[in-house]
């Protein structure tokens, strides 16, 4: 979803103070606008808690986590997948 569409959705929904899941079709850490979306979410819904609930923890640049937290990320759940019981 584009940043403009994301902001439009937040505006149309109105006030929200619960959890907001930021996910889509694929790895959220590959979304180039993720930090900007977190910032918009924090501005428009300051009481909401941004969450990423499905990520494989794709390796990103140093400081990436700090940027996400500063932008408003409050909850993250990392998935660890294996092919058999030994790989878990």
Biopython code that builds the backbone (N, CA, C, O; Angstrom):
import numpy as np
from Bio.PDB.StructureBuilder import StructureBuilder

atoms = [
    (1, "UNK", "N", (0.849, -1.172, 0.000)),
    (1, "UNK", "CA", (0.000, 0.000, 0.000)),
    (1, "UNK", "C", (0.894, 1.235, 0.000)),
    (1, "UNK", "O", (1.880, 1.297, 0.735)),
    (2, "UNK", "N", (0.553, 2.190, -0.808)),
    (2, "UNK", "CA", (1.351, 3.419, -0.856)),
    (2, "UNK", "C", (1.181, 4.196, 0.451)),
    (2, "UNK", "O", (0.224, 3.981, 1.195)),
    (3, "UNK", "N", (2.103, 5.079, 0.711)),
    (3, "UNK", "CA", (2.035, 5.909, 1.911)),
    (3, "UNK", "C", (0.801, 6.805, 1.883)),
    (3, "UNK", "O", (0.147, 6.988, 2.909)),
    (4, "UNK", "N", (0.479, 7.363, 0.723)),
    (4, "UNK", "CA", (-0.717, 8.201, 0.600)),
    (4, "UNK", "C", (-1.998, 7.417, 0.899)),
    (4, "UNK", "O", (-2.885, 7.909, 1.598)),
    (5, "UNK", "N", (-2.086, 6.203, 0.368)),
    (5, "UNK", "CA", (-3.260, 5.366, 0.637)),
    (5, "UNK", "C", (-3.333, 4.993, 2.111)),
    (5, "UNK", "O", (-4.416, 4.969, 2.696)),
    (6, "UNK", "N", (-2.196, 4.705, 2.706)),
    (6, "UNK", "CA", (-2.144, 4.367, 4.123)),
    (6, "UNK", "C", (-2.679, 5.523, 4.974)),
    (6, "UNK", "O", (-3.499, 5.314, 5.868)),
    (7, "UNK", "N", (-2.216, 6.725, 4.694)),
    (7, "UNK", "CA", (-2.679, 7.912, 5.430)),
    (7, "UNK", "C", (-4.172, 8.137, 5.213)),
    (7, "UNK", "O", (-4.883, 8.515, 6.144)),
    (8, "UNK", "N", (-4.648, 7.910, 3.996)),
    (8, "UNK", "CA", (-6.070, 8.066, 3.694)),
    (8, "UNK", "C", (-6.916, 7.084, 4.518)),
    (8, "UNK", "O", (-7.961, 7.457, 5.053)),
    (9, "UNK", "N", (-6.467, 5.856, 4.614)),
    (9, "UNK", "CA", (-7.193, 4.857, 5.405)),
    (9, "UNK", "C", (-7.277, 5.293, 6.866)),
    (9, "UNK", "O", (-8.339, 5.212, 7.482)),
    (10, "UNK", "N", (-6.167, 5.750, 7.411)),
    (10, "UNK", "CA", (-6.174, 6.196, 8.814)),
    (10, "UNK", "C", (-7.139, 7.359, 9.013)),
    (10, "UNK", "O", (-7.870, 7.405, 10.003)),
    (11, "UNK", "N", (-7.138, 8.289, 8.076)),
    (11, "UNK", "CA", (-8.049, 9.431, 8.162)),
    (11, "UNK", "C", (-9.511, 8.990, 8.093)),
    (11, "UNK", "O", (-10.354, 9.488, 8.840)),
    (12, "UNK", "N", (-9.796, 8.072, 7.210)),
    (12, "UNK", "CA", (-11.187, 7.632, 7.007)),
    (12, "UNK", "C", (-11.704, 6.797, 8.176)),
    (12, "UNK", "O", (-12.884, 6.867, 8.520)),
    (13, "UNK", "N", (-10.822, 6.010, 8.782)),
    (13, "UNK", "CA", (-11.244, 5.174, 9.908)),
    (13, "UNK", "C", (-11.550, 6.027, 11.126)),
    (13, "UNK", "O", (-12.488, 5.739, 11.870)),
    (14, "UNK", "N", (-10.775, 7.061, 11.331)),
    (14, "UNK", "CA", (-10.963, 7.900, 12.512)),
    (14, "UNK", "C", (-10.044, 7.464, 13.633)),
    (14, "UNK", "O", (-9.071, 6.747, 13.400)),
    (15, "UNK", "N", (-10.344, 7.890, 14.846)),
    (15, "UNK", "CA", (-9.476, 7.622, 15.992)),
    (15, "UNK", "C", (-9.440, 6.131, 16.324)),
    (15, "UNK", "O", (-10.449, 5.432, 16.241)),
    (16, "UNK", "N", (-8.243, 5.662, 16.704)),
    (16, "UNK", "CA", (-8.054, 4.264, 17.096)),
    (16, "UNK", "C", (-6.959, 4.224, 18.147)),
    (16, "UNK", "O", (-5.942, 4.904, 18.012)),
    (17, "UNK", "N", (-7.158, 3.428, 19.200)),
    (17, "UNK", "CA", (-6.138, 3.355, 20.242)),
    (17, "UNK", "C", (-5.734, 1.929, 20.578)),
    (17, "UNK", "O", (-5.221, 1.669, 21.666)),
    (18, "UNK", "N", (-5.959, 1.015, 19.663)),
    (18, "UNK", "CA", (-5.580, -0.377, 19.875)),
    (18, "UNK", "C", (-4.336, -0.741, 19.088)),
    (18, "UNK", "O", (-3.547, 0.124, 18.710)),
    (19, "UNK", "N", (-4.175, -2.019, 18.848)),
    (19, "UNK", "CA", (-3.035, -2.529, 18.083)),
    (19, "UNK", "C", (-3.321, -2.381, 16.592)),
    (19, "UNK", "O", (-4.438, -2.621, 16.134)),
    (20, "UNK", "N", (-2.298, -1.983, 15.845)),
    (20, "UNK", "CA", (-2.381, -1.873, 14.386)),
    (20, "UNK", "C", (-1.325, -2.803, 13.802)),
    (20, "UNK", "O", (-0.127, -2.604, 14.006)),
    (21, "UNK", "N", (-1.778, -3.817, 13.077)),
    (21, "UNK", "CA", (-0.859, -4.768, 12.465)),
    (21, "UNK", "C", (-0.384, -4.239, 11.128)),
    (21, "UNK", "O", (-1.189, -3.976, 10.234)),
    (22, "UNK", "N", (0.918, -4.086, 10.992)),
    (22, "UNK", "CA", (1.512, -3.625, 9.737)),
    (22, "UNK", "C", (2.107, -4.827, 9.014)),
    (22, "UNK", "O", (3.240, -5.239, 9.263)),
    (23, "UNK", "N", (1.318, -5.360, 8.131)),
    (23, "UNK", "CA", (1.766, -6.504, 7.344)),
    (23, "UNK", "C", (1.100, -6.407, 5.988)),
    (23, "UNK", "O", (0.285, -5.518, 5.740)),
    (24, "UNK", "N", (1.440, -7.289, 5.155)),
    (24, "UNK", "CA", (0.846, -7.270, 3.827)),
    (24, "UNK", "C", (1.107, -8.582, 3.140)),
    (24, "UNK", "O", (0.950, -9.650, 3.732)),
    (25, "UNK", "N", (1.498, -8.504, 1.913)),
    (25, "UNK", "CA", (1.757, -9.702, 1.134)),
    (25, "UNK", "C", (3.256, -9.869, 1.001)),
    (25, "UNK", "O", (3.843, -9.507, -0.020)),
    (26, "UNK", "N", (3.868, -10.412, 2.023)),
    (26, "UNK", "CA", (5.309, -10.631, 2.001)),
    (26, "UNK", "C", (5.985, -10.089, 3.243)),
    (26, "UNK", "O", (5.331, -9.787, 4.241)),
    (27, "UNK", "N", (7.274, -9.972, 3.174)),
    (27, "UNK", "CA", (8.112, -9.557, 4.296)),
    (27, "UNK", "C", (7.985, -8.060, 4.560)),
    (27, "UNK", "O", (8.328, -7.259, 3.691)),
    (28, "UNK", "N", (7.496, -7.658, 5.746)),
    (28, "UNK", "CA", (7.312, -6.235, 6.028)),
    (28, "UNK", "C", (8.604, -5.430, 6.039)),
    (28, "UNK", "O", (8.585, -4.232, 5.753)),
    (29, "UNK", "N", (9.726, -6.068, 6.364)),
    (29, "UNK", "CA", (10.996, -5.333, 6.396)),
    (29, "UNK", "C", (11.475, -4.940, 5.008)),
    (29, "UNK", "O", (12.401, -4.139, 4.884)),
    (30, "UNK", "N", (10.865, -5.484, 3.965)),
    (30, "UNK", "CA", (11.228, -5.109, 2.599)),
    (30, "UNK", "C", (10.386, -3.949, 2.078)),
    (30, "UNK", "O", (10.589, -3.494, 0.952)),
    (31, "UNK", "N", (9.447, -3.469, 2.881)),
    (31, "UNK", "CA", (8.626, -2.312, 2.522)),
    (31, "UNK", "C", (9.460, -1.050, 2.721)),
    (31, "UNK", "O", (9.758, -0.675, 3.855)),
    (32, "UNK", "N", (9.832, -0.402, 1.639)),
    (32, "UNK", "CA", (10.680, 0.798, 1.715)),
    (32, "UNK", "C", (10.010, 1.934, 2.472)),
    (32, "UNK", "O", (10.688, 2.838, 2.961)),
    (33, "UNK", "N", (8.681, 1.899, 2.573)),
    (33, "UNK", "CA", (7.945, 2.966, 3.262)),
    (33, "UNK", "C", (7.563, 2.600, 4.698)),
    (33, "UNK", "O", (6.781, 3.317, 5.323)),
    (34, "UNK", "N", (8.094, 1.511, 5.228)),
    (34, "UNK", "CA", (7.699, 1.052, 6.557)),
    (34, "UNK", "C", (7.947, 2.108, 7.632)),
    (34, "UNK", "O", (7.059, 2.371, 8.443)),
    (35, "UNK", "N", (9.106, 2.704, 7.657)),
    (35, "UNK", "CA", (9.408, 3.729, 8.661)),
    (35, "UNK", "C", (8.468, 4.922, 8.509)),
    (35, "UNK", "O", (7.976, 5.448, 9.507)),
    (36, "UNK", "N", (8.218, 5.350, 7.292)),
    (36, "UNK", "CA", (7.305, 6.475, 7.055)),
    (36, "UNK", "C", (5.887, 6.123, 7.493)),
    (36, "UNK", "O", (5.190, 6.971, 8.049)),
    (37, "UNK", "N", (5.450, 4.894, 7.254)),
    (37, "UNK", "CA", (4.117, 4.466, 7.681)),
    (37, "UNK", "C", (4.019, 4.486, 9.208)),
    (37, "UNK", "O", (2.996, 4.892, 9.761)),
    (38, "UNK", "N", (5.068, 4.054, 9.878)),
    (38, "UNK", "CA", (5.078, 4.101, 11.335)),
    (38, "UNK", "C", (4.980, 5.540, 11.843)),
    (38, "UNK", "O", (4.289, 5.815, 12.824)),
    (39, "UNK", "N", (5.669, 6.441, 11.174)),
    (39, "UNK", "CA", (5.616, 7.845, 11.578)),
    (39, "UNK", "C", (4.218, 8.428, 11.381)),
    (39, "UNK", "O", (3.714, 9.139, 12.251)),
    (40, "UNK", "N", (3.593, 8.133, 10.248)),
    (40, "UNK", "CA", (2.235, 8.611, 9.983)),
    (40, "UNK", "C", (1.271, 8.029, 11.009)),
    (40, "UNK", "O", (0.422, 8.742, 11.544)),
    (41, "UNK", "N", (1.400, 6.754, 11.276)),
    (41, "UNK", "CA", (0.551, 6.101, 12.263)),
    (41, "UNK", "C", (0.708, 6.748, 13.640)),
    (41, "UNK", "O", (-0.282, 6.993, 14.328)),
    (42, "UNK", "N", (1.937, 7.020, 14.035)),
    (42, "UNK", "CA", (2.198, 7.649, 15.336)),
    (42, "UNK", "C", (1.610, 9.051, 15.417)),
    (42, "UNK", "O", (1.144, 9.468, 16.478)),
    (43, "UNK", "N", (1.627, 9.775, 14.313)),
    (43, "UNK", "CA", (1.071, 11.132, 14.291)),
    (43, "UNK", "C", (-0.457, 11.115, 14.341)),
    (43, "UNK", "O", (-1.068, 11.853, 15.113)),
    (44, "UNK", "N", (-1.063, 10.270, 13.518)),
    (44, "UNK", "CA", (-2.513, 10.278, 13.386)),
    (44, "UNK", "C", (-3.223, 9.526, 14.510)),
    (44, "UNK", "O", (-4.322, 9.902, 14.917)),
    (45, "UNK", "N", (-2.595, 8.470, 15.004)),
    (45, "UNK", "CA", (-3.180, 7.654, 16.072)),
    (45, "UNK", "C", (-2.146, 7.497, 17.192)),
    (45, "UNK", "O", (-1.597, 6.406, 17.348)),
    (46, "UNK", "N", (-1.863, 8.522, 17.964)),
    (46, "UNK", "CA", (-0.789, 8.474, 18.960)),
    (46, "UNK", "C", (-0.977, 7.432, 20.063)),
    (46, "UNK", "O", (0.001, 7.030, 20.694)),
    (47, "UNK", "N", (-2.191, 6.993, 20.304)),
    (47, "UNK", "CA", (-2.423, 5.993, 21.347)),
    (47, "UNK", "C", (-2.397, 4.557, 20.819)),
    (47, "UNK", "O", (-2.429, 3.609, 21.603)),
    (48, "UNK", "N", (-2.339, 4.395, 19.514)),
    (48, "UNK", "CA", (-2.300, 3.061, 18.910)),
    (48, "UNK", "C", (-0.913, 2.447, 19.099)),
    (48, "UNK", "O", (0.076, 3.155, 19.291)),
    (49, "UNK", "N", (-0.862, 1.115, 19.040)),
    (49, "UNK", "CA", (0.404, 0.384, 19.159)),
    (49, "UNK", "C", (0.666, -0.346, 17.844)),
    (49, "UNK", "O", (-0.054, -1.277, 17.480)),
    (50, "UNK", "N", (1.699, 0.088, 17.144)),
    (50, "UNK", "CA", (2.051, -0.544, 15.867)),
    (50, "UNK", "C", (2.720, -1.884, 16.126)),
    (50, "UNK", "O", (3.593, -2.000, 16.986)),
    (51, "UNK", "N", (2.296, -2.903, 15.368)),
    (51, "UNK", "CA", (2.851, -4.245, 15.553)),
    (51, "UNK", "C", (3.176, -4.853, 14.194)),
    (51, "UNK", "O", (2.429, -4.697, 13.228)),
    (52, "UNK", "N", (4.307, -5.547, 14.144)),
    (52, "UNK", "CA", (4.640, -6.421, 13.023)),
    (52, "UNK", "C", (4.514, -7.835, 13.563)),
    (52, "UNK", "O", (5.225, -8.206, 14.498)),
    (53, "UNK", "N", (3.616, -8.633, 12.985)),
    (53, "UNK", "CA", (3.413, -9.948, 13.566)),
    (53, "UNK", "C", (3.916, -11.090, 12.699)),
    (53, "UNK", "O", (3.860, -12.247, 13.116)),
    (54, "UNK", "N", (4.391, -10.802, 11.540)),
    (54, "UNK", "CA", (4.895, -11.869, 10.690)),
    (54, "UNK", "C", (6.119, -11.387, 9.935)),
    (54, "UNK", "O", (6.010, -10.741, 8.893)),
    (55, "UNK", "N", (7.265, -11.705, 10.466)),
    (55, "UNK", "CA", (8.514, -11.369, 9.791)),
    (55, "UNK", "C", (9.503, -12.494, 10.025)),
    (55, "UNK", "O", (9.471, -13.169, 11.054)),
    (56, "UNK", "N", (10.358, -12.678, 9.079)),
    (56, "UNK", "CA", (11.450, -13.635, 9.241)),
    (56, "UNK", "C", (12.702, -12.947, 9.769)),
    (56, "UNK", "O", (13.753, -13.575, 9.896)),
    (57, "UNK", "N", (12.589, -11.664, 10.077)),
    (57, "UNK", "CA", (13.737, -10.935, 10.599)),
    (57, "UNK", "C", (14.805, -10.724, 9.545)),
    (57, "UNK", "O", (15.994, -10.881, 9.824)),
    (58, "UNK", "N", (14.397, -10.373, 8.344)),
    (58, "UNK", "CA", (15.331, -10.158, 7.239)),
    (58, "UNK", "C", (16.424, -9.191, 7.662)),
    (58, "UNK", "O", (16.148, -8.156, 8.270)),
    (59, "UNK", "N", (17.647, -9.526, 7.344)),
    (59, "UNK", "CA", (18.796, -8.693, 7.702)),
    (59, "UNK", "C", (18.702, -7.336, 7.010)),
    (59, "UNK", "O", (18.550, -7.259, 5.790)),
    (60, "UNK", "N", (18.792, -6.274, 7.797)),
    (60, "UNK", "CA", (18.758, -4.906, 7.282)),
    (60, "UNK", "C", (19.996, -4.174, 7.768)),
    (60, "UNK", "O", (20.814, -4.742, 8.491)),
    (61, "UNK", "N", (20.136, -2.923, 7.375)),
    (61, "UNK", "CA", (21.314, -2.140, 7.720)),
    (61, "UNK", "C", (21.383, -1.870, 9.228)),
    (61, "UNK", "O", (20.377, -1.930, 9.935)),
    (62, "UNK", "N", (22.587, -1.575, 9.694)),
    (62, "UNK", "CA", (22.772, -1.237, 11.105)),
    (62, "UNK", "C", (21.943, 0.001, 11.444)),
    (62, "UNK", "O", (21.941, 0.979, 10.697)),
    (63, "UNK", "N", (21.259, -0.049, 12.545)),
    (63, "UNK", "CA", (20.428, 1.066, 12.962)),
    (63, "UNK", "C", (18.978, 0.949, 12.514)),
    (63, "UNK", "O", (18.149, 1.774, 12.897)),
    (64, "UNK", "N", (18.656, -0.066, 11.703)),
    (64, "UNK", "CA", (17.296, -0.241, 11.185)),
    (64, "UNK", "C", (16.279, -0.388, 12.316)),
    (64, "UNK", "O", (15.219, 0.236, 12.288)),
    (65, "UNK", "N", (16.604, -1.212, 13.307)),
    (65, "UNK", "CA", (15.700, -1.414, 14.444)),
    (65, "UNK", "C", (15.464, -0.108, 15.189)),
    (65, "UNK", "O", (14.338, 0.198, 15.584)),
    (66, "UNK", "N", (16.527, 0.654, 15.377)),
    (66, "UNK", "CA", (16.395, 1.940, 16.067)),
    (66, "UNK", "C", (15.441, 2.864, 15.310)),
    (66, "UNK", "O", (14.615, 3.542, 15.921)),
    (67, "UNK", "N", (15.554, 2.891, 13.987)),
    (67, "UNK", "CA", (14.664, 3.732, 13.181)),
    (67, "UNK", "C", (13.200, 3.310, 13.339)),
    (67, "UNK", "O", (12.313, 4.156, 13.454)),
    (68, "UNK", "N", (12.957, 2.004, 13.343)),
    (68, "UNK", "CA", (11.591, 1.515, 13.498)),
    (68, "UNK", "C", (11.016, 1.888, 14.865)),
    (68, "UNK", "O", (9.861, 2.302, 14.971)),
    (69, "UNK", "N", (11.822, 1.738, 15.891)),
    (69, "UNK", "CA", (11.362, 2.070, 17.246)),
    (69, "UNK", "C", (11.124, 3.569, 17.378)),
    (69, "UNK", "O", (10.113, 3.990, 17.940)),
    (70, "UNK", "N", (12.035, 4.364, 16.873)),
    (70, "UNK", "CA", (11.870, 5.820, 16.922)),
    (70, "UNK", "C", (10.641, 6.272, 16.126)),
    (70, "UNK", "O", (9.997, 7.260, 16.477)),
    (71, "UNK", "N", (10.322, 5.541, 15.052)),
    (71, "UNK", "CA", (9.174, 5.892, 14.217)),
    (71, "UNK", "C", (7.850, 5.454, 14.839)),
    (71, "UNK", "O", (6.788, 5.917, 14.422)),
    (72, "UNK", "N", (7.903, 4.563, 15.838)),
    (72, "UNK", "CA", (6.672, 4.194, 16.525)),
    (72, "UNK", "C", (6.371, 2.712, 16.654)),
    (72, "UNK", "O", (5.319, 2.356, 17.185)),
    (73, "UNK", "N", (7.258, 1.827, 16.186)),
    (73, "UNK", "CA", (7.016, 0.396, 16.341)),
    (73, "UNK", "C", (7.034, 0.036, 17.821)),
    (73, "UNK", "O", (7.979, 0.384, 18.529)),
    (74, "UNK", "N", (6.003, -0.657, 18.296)),
    (74, "UNK", "CA", (5.896, -1.004, 19.707)),
    (74, "UNK", "C", (5.928, -2.496, 19.967)),
    (74, "UNK", "O", (6.330, -2.918, 21.051)),
    (75, "UNK", "N", (5.513, -3.312, 18.997)),
    (75, "UNK", "CA", (5.449, -4.760, 19.194)),
    (75, "UNK", "C", (5.973, -5.438, 17.931)),
    (75, "UNK", "O", (5.635, -5.039, 16.817)),
    (76, "UNK", "N", (6.805, -6.472, 18.115)),
    (76, "UNK", "CA", (7.246, -7.269, 16.971)),
    (76, "UNK", "C", (7.246, -8.733, 17.374)),
    (76, "UNK", "O", (7.646, -9.091, 18.482)),
    (77, "UNK", "N", (6.795, -9.564, 16.464)),
    (77, "UNK", "CA", (6.815, -11.001, 16.661)),
    (77, "UNK", "C", (7.580, -11.601, 15.494)),
    (77, "UNK", "O", (7.193, -11.422, 14.339)),
    (78, "UNK", "N", (8.661, -12.310, 15.786)),
    (78, "UNK", "CA", (9.518, -12.890, 14.757)),
    (78, "UNK", "C", (9.197, -14.366, 14.619)),
    (78, "UNK", "O", (9.133, -15.085, 15.616)),
    (79, "UNK", "N", (8.996, -14.823, 13.394)),
    (79, "UNK", "CA", (8.693, -16.224, 13.115)),
    (79, "UNK", "C", (9.971, -16.964, 12.759)),
    (79, "UNK", "O", (10.810, -16.466, 12.009)),
    (80, "UNK", "N", (10.099, -18.148, 13.306)),
    (80, "UNK", "CA", (11.223, -19.024, 12.979)),
    (80, "UNK", "C", (10.640, -20.304, 12.401)),
    (80, "UNK", "O", (9.991, -21.079, 13.104)),
    (81, "UNK", "N", (10.874, -20.515, 11.128)),
    (81, "UNK", "CA", (10.325, -21.675, 10.459)),
    (81, "UNK", "C", (11.403, -22.735, 10.268)),
    (81, "UNK", "O", (12.574, -22.415, 10.067)),
    (82, "UNK", "N", (11.001, -23.986, 10.334)),
    (82, "UNK", "CA", (11.904, -25.083, 10.084)),
    (82, "UNK", "C", (11.231, -26.097, 9.178)),
    (82, "UNK", "O", (10.024, -26.038, 8.944)),
    (83, "UNK", "N", (12.018, -27.016, 8.678)),
    (83, "UNK", "CA", (11.466, -28.019, 7.777)),
    (83, "UNK", "C", (11.134, -29.328, 8.501)),
    (83, "UNK", "O", (10.405, -30.169, 7.976)),
    (84, "UNK", "N", (11.671, -29.484, 9.695)),
    (84, "UNK", "CA", (11.369, -30.664, 10.496)),
    (84, "UNK", "C", (11.553, -30.303, 11.980)),
    (84, "UNK", "O", (11.977, -29.191, 12.295)),
    (85, "UNK", "N", (11.241, -31.226, 12.880)),
    (85, "UNK", "CA", (11.301, -30.908, 14.309)),
    (85, "UNK", "C", (12.713, -30.563, 14.763)),
    (85, "UNK", "O", (12.875, -29.773, 15.693)),
    (86, "UNK", "N", (13.724, -31.122, 14.146)),
    (86, "UNK", "CA", (15.113, -30.821, 14.539)),
    (86, "UNK", "C", (15.534, -29.408, 14.174)),
    (86, "UNK", "O", (16.382, -28.821, 14.847)),
    (87, "UNK", "N", (14.952, -28.854, 13.118)),
    (87, "UNK", "CA", (15.350, -27.516, 12.686)),
    (87, "UNK", "C", (14.641, -26.425, 13.453)),
    (87, "UNK", "O", (14.972, -25.252, 13.277)),
    (88, "UNK", "N", (13.674, -26.760, 14.301)),
    (88, "UNK", "CA", (13.051, -25.783, 15.160)),
    (88, "UNK", "C", (13.875, -25.659, 16.407)),
    (88, "UNK", "O", (13.536, -24.877, 17.296)),
]
sb = StructureBuilder()
sb.init_structure("model")
sb.init_model(0)
sb.init_chain("A")
sb.init_seg("    ")
for serial, (resi, resn, name, xyz) in enumerate(atoms, 1):
    if name == "N":
        sb.init_residue(resn, " ", resi, " ")
    sb.init_atom(name, np.array(xyz, "f"), 0.0, 1.0, " ", f" {name:<3s}", serial, name[0])
structure = sb.get_structure()
